């Protein structure tokens, strides 16, 4: 699946993943309003076994197929302060 990843115009580190061919058409208006002006961050081919920085690729693909988008929320500040075990 080829996806487009948009960066939020309102919240830092919030991203919206959508199928490139459909764009933002399936994203609900309320989410679009909350998200703010989208800025294209990148377009890429996503595969289930691919490594992503902060998202599980199978979850991303499944979410896009079922609801038309995947919303990546910013990490919690506490998780950035605590070193991984």
N, C-alpha and C positions, 0 to 999 in steps of 0.2 A: 504494500500500500504506500502510495506517495502522499505525504502529509505536509501541511503548512503549519508553522508554529508562529503564533502572534504574541507579542509582548504587550502587556497591559499599559494603557496610558495613565492609569490611576494608581496602581499598586506595584511597587517594585517586586521583582522576582515572581510575578504572577504571569502564567503563560496559558494560552489556549491552543490546543492541538486539534486540527480539523483535516478531513480528507481534502487534498488540493483541488480535485475536480469540483467539489461542492462548495468550497470556500466557507464562508460564515452563514450560509443559507439556513442551516439546521440549528443554529445557536439561538436559543430563546431571547426575545427582546429584553427581558428583565436582566439577563446575564450580560448582554451587550451593553446595557446602560451602566451596570455595576463595573464592568471591565474597562470602560472608557474607550478612547480612540485606539484601535488596534494598530500595531506597527509590526510588519512582517519581520520576524527574526531570522527564519530560515525555512527552506523547503528541503525535504529529505525522503529517502526511501526507508521505511521502517519494517523490520522483520522481528518475529517473536523472540529470536535468540540474540537480538542486538542489545548492546549495553547502552543505557541512557544514564545521564548524570543523576537525576532525582525522580525518575519514574520507571515503573515496570513496563516494558514494551508490550507484554501480553495484555495488561490492564488498559494501556493506552489504545491498542487496536480494538479490544472488545468494547470499550466505552465509545469509541468513534463509530463502530458498526451498530451499536444498539441505540445510542442517543444522538449521534452526529457530531460529538465533540468530546474532548477530555480537558478538564481544567486542572492545571498544576498550580497549587497554592504556594505562597512563600513559606519557607521553612520557619519553624518557631525559633525565636531568638534564643531560648534556653538551649535548644539542640545545637546551636552554633557555638555556645560557650562551653559545653561539656564535651571533652574529648571522647572519641569512640573507644569502646572496650576491645 
